[in-house]
Amino acid sequence: MNRAENTLKYFEMYKDYTDARVKSGIELYRKGQAKIKLLNADKTPVKNSAVVIKQKNHEFRHGANIFLLGEFKDEQKEAEYRRKFAEIFNLATLPFYWDSLEPSEGKHRYGEDSPEIYRRPPIDRCLKYCAENGIEPKAHCLNYDHFTPKWAKGLSVCEFKQKLYKRFCELSKRYADRIPSWEVTNETFSIKGRTPTKFFYEDDFVEWSFKAADNLFPNNRLIINDYNMWDMTCGGVINKDACTCNRSAYYMQIERLIKNGVRLDTVGMQYHNFFTKEDEAIRACERYNPMHLYRVLDNYAKLGRRIQITEMTIPAYTDSPDDEQLQAELLKNIYSIMFSHPAMEAIIYWNLVDGYAYTKEAVGRESIGDMSSGENVYRGGLLRFDMSEKPAFAVLKDLFSNQWHTQLTAYTSDDGSIEFRGFYGDYDLEIHANDKTVSKSMSLSRDKLNDFNIVL
């Protein structure tokens, strides 16, 4: 079998099952019934009038990290990045890494005029862009031990907690009312290639972090994030009979937090397919297998929390048309599965552009355009290095702007009402009644009764 056949074989094998779950899941969990009633000022119904209903945004969040905002030295590339990010995303992950936000104690990089650090644009720059483009910002991350600043690394546990709590306080005061969602901890199971703090080894590392966040971010969504939940491994070998299920370390960590009364609103799942092209056929049984993906999602949904795919990479490996087309097909299949699942609330693709990904092999800008270093080797972006669109970009745009999109014209009945079924999200209404045109807006939500009385 060729690469495409090897990679897509499970989607073909379980096609009927997947199609049924995707179709029913989207209809049940991403769409709802809405009723609009038009009334005149005297509360009489507006009869037989046309209403043009256009969806302008999804309640379901879909985004990427925004780590390259303002990072391009080429003005045209910068403009294209800004335009294309807003063209397909309604969520942006912002870089709250402690070591780059406070490289020297007390010297913060919040403001737009802060000193530049590659892939770490200042937070205020990101928030300004998000506000201008109707994009929801998300914070990554409050306590990611790997990115602790050097000045705090050697502190005692007590001193470190004091400094970390001060960081939480400062971020809460400055940004809690502007950023709805905060990842609290990230990647707490591996120290490979890292130098952990003393606090990292303490039993209460995760619990303390969430309790502190709950105290300081009482009205925000608190998210835990990690990457070890998809693998079918047993002794380091792929085993199709193995499944992480409720015996995985991540599942049990979350279960313990919940049982101990710790507030945790959302389970974050990374979905980086960081394996070689040669290993892809072997790993397809776990990463590109709809039965396995649904099984993992169904299992984590039992914890009673919403789920986010917090970081996603689907590799193309090369810039050949065949490989780029396969990336697009895989993306469509994976997004359809994730979007259809009742527990899912967001999907965040990681790198929008090839050639600018994170790398350990080179420092900062030295790695730009080097497709042989770090995460660049996977060519997992939706745009090529020259900012041209890959098929995957077109697929993602088509899904959220066309296939998963509601637009129609309806006419009010004798009682002035219209009923329709649409995707949850924000809508513009163009009402043609009483010899005039009136513009209104409304929002359909999965968590609300979608009945609207509109007085003209």
C-alpha positions in Angstrom: 0.0 0.0 0.0 1.1 3.6 -0.7 1.2 6.3 2.0 -2.3 7.5 1.6 -3.7 3.9 1.7 -1.8 3.1 4.8 -2.8 6.3 6.6 -6.4 6.4 5.6 -7.2 2.7 5.9 -9.0 3.0 9.3 -11.2 5.8 8.1 -12.2 3.6 5.2 -12.5 0.5 7.4 -14.9 2.3 9.8 -16.5 4.7 7.3 -20.1 3.8 8.1 -19.6 4.1 11.8 -17.8 7.4 11.5 -20.2 8.9 9.0 -23.1 8.1 11.4 -21.5 9.6 14.4 -20.3 12.7 12.7 -23.6 13.4 11.1 -25.7 12.7 14.2 -23.2 14.4 16.5 -23.1 17.6 14.5 -26.9 17.8 14.2 -27.4 17.1 17.9 -24.6 19.0 19.6 -23.6 21.8 17.2 -27.0 22.9 16.0 -30.2 24.0 17.7 -33.8 25.1 17.1 -34.4 28.8 17.1 -37.6 30.9 17.1 -37.8 34.5 16.2 -40.9 36.6 16.7 -41.2 40.0 15.1 -43.4 42.6 16.8 -44.4 46.1 16.0 -44.0 48.8 18.7 -47.6 48.2 19.7 -46.8 44.5 20.2 -48.8 43.3 17.2 -47.1 40.7 15.0 -45.1 41.6 11.9 -46.7 39.3 9.3 -45.3 37.9 6.0 -42.0 39.7 6.2 -38.7 38.5 4.9 -35.8 37.9 7.3 -32.3 37.2 5.9 -30.4 35.2 8.5 -26.6 35.0 8.2 -24.3 33.3 10.6 -21.1 35.4 11.3 -19.4 33.3 14.0 -19.4 29.9 15.7 -20.0 29.4 19.4 -17.6 26.4 18.9 -14.1 27.8 19.2 -11.5 27.0 16.6 -8.1 28.7 16.5 -4.3 28.5 16.6 -1.4 29.9 18.5 -0.7 33.5 17.6 3.0 33.4 18.4 4.1 35.0 15.1 2.1 38.2 15.5 4.5 41.1 14.7 7.3 38.7 14.2 7.7 39.0 10.4 10.4 41.3 9.1 8.7 41.3 5.7 5.7 43.6 5.9 3.8 41.7 3.3 4.2 38.5 5.2 3.0 40.2 8.4 -0.1 41.5 6.6 -0.9 38.1 5.1 -0.4 36.4 8.5 -2.8 38.8 10.2 -5.4 38.6 7.4 -5.4 34.8 7.0 -5.4 34.1 10.8 -8.6 36.1 11.1 -10.0 34.6 8.0 -10.4 31.1 9.5 -10.1 31.4 13.3 -12.2 32.8 16.1 -9.7 31.8 18.9 -6.1 32.6 19.5 -3.7 31.0 22.1 -1.5 33.7 23.6 2.1 33.0 25.0 2.0 33.4 28.8 5.3 31.6 29.3 6.8 32.9 32.5 10.4 33.0 31.3 9.6 35.3 28.4 6.9 37.4 30.2 9.2 38.2 33.1 12.8 37.4 31.9 14.2 39.5 34.8 12.3 39.6 38.1 9.9 42.5 38.1 10.6 43.3 34.4 7.5 42.4 32.5 6.9 42.2 28.8 3.2 43.0 28.7 3.1 46.2 26.7 3.1 46.5 22.9 6.5 48.3 23.0 8.2 45.4 25.0 11.6 44.1 23.9 11.2 41.4 21.2 11.6 37.7 21.9 11.0 35.4 19.0 7.7 33.5 19.0 6.7 35.5 22.1 4.8 38.6 21.0 3.8 40.9 23.9 0.3 40.1 25.3 -1.1 43.6 24.8 -0.2 43.4 21.0 -2.1 40.1 20.8 -5.1 41.4 22.7 -5.4 44.5 20.5 -5.3 42.3 17.3 -7.9 39.9 18.8 -10.3 42.8 19.8 -10.0 44.3 16.3 -10.8 41.0 14.6 -13.5 39.5 16.9 -11.2 36.7 18.1 -11.3 35.3 21.6 -8.0 35.2 23.4 -6.9 32.2 25.5 -3.9 32.1 27.9 -1.2 29.4 27.7 -0.2 28.9 30.5 -0.1 30.0 34.2 2.2 27.3 35.6 4.2 25.5 32.8 7.3 24.5 34.8 9.5 24.0 31.8 9.4 27.7 31.1 10.2 28.9 34.5 12.6 31.9 34.4 16.2 31.3 35.3 16.0 33.7 38.3 13.3 31.5 39.9 14.8 28.1 39.1 16.8 27.6 42.3 14.4 28.9 44.8 13.1 26.8 47.7 9.6 25.4 47.4 8.2 28.1 49.8 9.9 31.0 48.0 8.9 29.6 44.6 5.3 29.4 45.6 5.3 33.0 46.8 6.8 34.2 43.5 4.4 32.1 41.4 1.4 33.3 43.4 2.5 36.8 42.8 2.6 36.1 39.1 -0.9 34.7 39.3 -2.1 37.9 41.1 -0.5 40.2 38.5 -2.0 38.3 35.6 -5.4 38.2 37.2 -5.4 41.9 37.9 -4.3 42.8 34.4 -6.0 40.3 32.2 -8.7 38.2 34.0 -11.6 40.4 32.7 -10.2 40.3 29.1 -9.2 36.6 28.6 -12.0 34.1 29.4 -9.9 30.9 29.4 -6.7 30.0 31.2 -4.6 26.9 31.0 -3.4 26.3 34.5 -0.8 23.5 34.2 0.8 21.9 31.2 2.8 18.7 30.6 3.3 17.5 34.1 4.4 13.9 33.4 7.7 14.2 31.6 11.0 15.8 32.6 13.0 14.6 29.6 15.3 17.4 28.4 14.1 19.6 31.2 15.4 21.0 34.5 12.4 21.0 36.8 12.0 23.3 39.8 11.9 21.9 43.3 8.2 22.6 43.5 7.6 20.4 40.4 8.4 17.3 42.5 5.9 18.2 45.3 2.7 16.2 45.7 0.5 19.4 45.5 2.1 20.9 42.3 -1.1 20.6 40.3 -3.6 20.9 43.1 -2.0 24.1 44.4 -1.9 25.6 41.0 -5.6 25.1 40.4 -6.6 26.2 43.8 -4.6 29.4 43.4 -6.1 29.9 40.0 -9.6 29.3 41.3 -9.1 32.0 43.9 -7.8 34.6 41.5 -9.7 33.7 38.4 -13.2 32.9 39.8 -15.1 33.8 36.7 -12.7 32.3 34.1 -12.5 28.9 32.5 -9.7 26.8 34.1 -8.0 24.2 31.8 -5.6 21.4 32.4 -3.4 20.4 29.5 -1.3 17.4 28.5 -0.4 15.2 25.6 -0.4 11.5 26.7 -3.8 10.2 26.1 -4.0 8.8 22.6 -1.1 6.3 22.5 -1.7 2.5 22.2 1.5 1.5 23.8 2.6 -1.4 25.9 6.3 -1.6 26.9 7.0 1.0 24.3 5.5 -1.1 21.5 2.3 -0.2 19.6 -0.4 -2.7 20.7 -3.9 -2.4 19.2 -5.4 -4.1 22.2 -4.0 -1.4 24.6 -5.9 1.8 25.3 -5.2 4.5 27.8 -8.8 4.4 29.1 -9.3 5.3 32.7 -6.0 3.8 33.8 -3.8 6.4 32.2 -1.9 8.8 34.4 -3.6 11.9 33.0 -7.1 10.4 33.4 -6.4 9.5 37.0 -4.8 12.9 37.7 -7.9 14.7 36.6 -10.2 12.2 38.4 -8.2 12.9 41.7 -8.6 16.7 41.2 -12.3 16.4 40.8 -12.7 14.0 43.7 -10.8 16.4 45.9 -13.1 19.3 45.0 -10.7 21.2 42.9 -12.4 23.3 40.2 -11.3 22.2 36.8 -13.6 23.3 33.9 -12.0 21.8 30.8 -9.8 18.9 29.9 -7.1 19.9 27.4 -5.8 17.3 25.0 -2.8 17.9 22.7 -2.9 16.2 19.3 0.5 16.7 17.8 1.3 13.9 15.4 5.1 14.2 15.9 6.3 11.0 14.5 8.4 10.2 11.4 6.9 9.6 8.0 8.3 6.0 8.3 6.4 5.4 11.5 3.2 6.9 10.3 1.7 3.6 9.0 2.4 2.0 12.4 0.9 5.0 14.4 -2.2 5.2 12.2 -3.9 2.6 14.4 -4.1 5.2 17.2 -3.9 8.6 15.6 -5.9 8.1 12.4 -8.3 5.5 13.7 -11.8 6.9 14.3 -12.9 4.1 16.5 -9.9 4.7 18.8 -10.3 8.5 18.8 -14.0 8.3 19.7 -13.2 5.7 22.4 -10.7 8.1 24.1 -13.0 11.1 23.8 -16.0 9.1 25.1 -13.9 7.9 28.1 -12.7 11.3 29.1 -16.2 12.7 28.7 -17.2 10.5 31.6 -15.3 12.9 33.8 -18.1 15.4 33.3 -16.0 18.2 31.9 -15.8 19.8 28.5 -12.8 18.9 26.3 -10.5 21.0 24.1 -8.0 19.9 21.5 -5.5 22.5 22.8 -2.7 21.9 20.3 -2.9 20.0 17.0 -0.4 19.2 14.3 -1.1 17.1 11.3 2.1 16.7 9.3 2.5 16.9 5.5 6.2 16.0 5.8 7.0 17.4 2.3 5.7 20.1 0.0 4.6 17.6 -2.7 1.0 18.0 -3.9 0.2 14.4 -2.8 1.5 14.9 0.7 -0.3 18.3 1.1 -3.5 16.8 -0.2 -3.3 13.9 2.3 -2.7 16.4 5.1 -5.9 18.2 4.1 -7.9 14.9 4.0 -6.6 13.9 7.4 -7.5 17.3 8.8 -11.0 17.1 7.4 -11.6 13.7 9.0 -10.1 14.6 12.3 -11.9 17.9 12.6 -15.2 16.3 11.7 -14.8 13.7 14.5 -13.7 16.3 17.1 -16.4 18.8 16.1 -19.1 16.1 16.3 -18.3 15.0 19.8 -20.7 16.3 22.5 -17.9 17.1 25.1 -15.7 19.1 22.7 -15.8 22.9 22.9 -12.7 24.0 21.0 -10.0 22.8 18.6 -6.7 24.8 18.4 -4.4 24.0 15.5 -0.9 24.8 16.6 1.3 26.4 13.8 -0.4 28.3 11.0 2.8 28.7 8.9 5.5 26.3 7.9 9.1 27.2 8.7 8.5 29.2 11.9 7.8 26.3 14.3 9.4 25.7 17.7 12.8 24.1 17.6 15.5 23.0 20.1 18.2 22.6 17.5 18.5 26.3 16.8 17.9 29.4 18.8 15.2 31.9 17.9 15.3 33.3 14.4 18.2 31.1 13.4 15.7 28.3 12.7 13.4 30.4 10.4 12.8 28.6 7.1 15.0 25.6 8.1 12.7 22.7 7.4 15.2 20.2 8.8 15.1 21.5 12.4 12.7 21.0 15.3 8.9 20.9 14.5 9.5 22.3 11.1 10.4 18.9 9.8 6.8 17.9 9.9 5.6 20.7 7.7 2.4 20.8 9.8 1.3 24.3 9.0 -1.7 25.3 7.0 0.3 27.9 5.0 3.6 27.4 3.3 6.7 29.4 4.2 5.9 31.9 1.5 2.4 32.3 3.1 0.6 30.6 0.2 -2.4 28.4 1.2 -2.1 24.7 1.4 -5.1 22.5 0.7 -5.5 22.1 4.5 -6.2 25.8 4.8 -8.9 25.6 2.2 -10.5 22.6 3.8 -10.7 24.3 7.3 -12.1 27.4 5.8 -14.7 25.4 3.9 -15.8 23.4 6.9 -16.5 26.4 9.2 -17.6 28.9 6.5 -19.6 26.7 4.2 -20.4 23.1 5.4 -20.9 24.0 9.1 -22.6 27.3 8.4 -26.2 28.6 8.4 -27.6 31.2 6.0 -31.2 31.4 4.8 -34.1 33.7 4.1 -37.4 33.0 5.9 -40.8 34.7 6.1 -42.8 35.4 9.2 -46.1 33.6 9.7 -49.4 35.2 10.8 -48.2 35.4 14.4 -44.9 37.1 13.3 -42.7 34.1 14.0 -40.0 32.2 12.2 -38.5 28.9 13.2 -35.2 27.4 11.9 -32.4 25.1 12.9 -29.0 26.5 12.8 -25.4 26.2 14.0 -24.8 27.7 17.4 -23.1 31.1 17.1 -23.7 34.8 16.4 -26.0 35.9 13.6 -26.8 39.0 11.7 -30.5 39.6 10.8 -31.7 41.7 7.9 -35.4 42.3 8.4 -37.5 43.6 5.5 -40.8 44.8 7.0 -43.1 47.8 7.0 -41.5 49.2 3.8 -38.1 49.4 5.5 -35.0 47.4 6.3 -33.8 46.9 9.8 -30.6 45.2 11.0 -30.5 43.2 14.2 -28.2 40.6 15.7 -28.7 37.5 17.9 -26.8 34.5 19.3 -27.8 30.9 19.3 -26.3 29.0 22.2 -26.2 25.3 23.2 -26.7 26.4 26.8 -29.7 28.7 26.3 -33.4 28.7 25.2 -33.1 30.2 21.8 -36.4 32.2 21.7 -36.1 35.8 20.5 -38.8 38.5 20.5 -37.6 41.4 18.4 -39.5 44.7 18.5 -39.2 46.9 15.3 
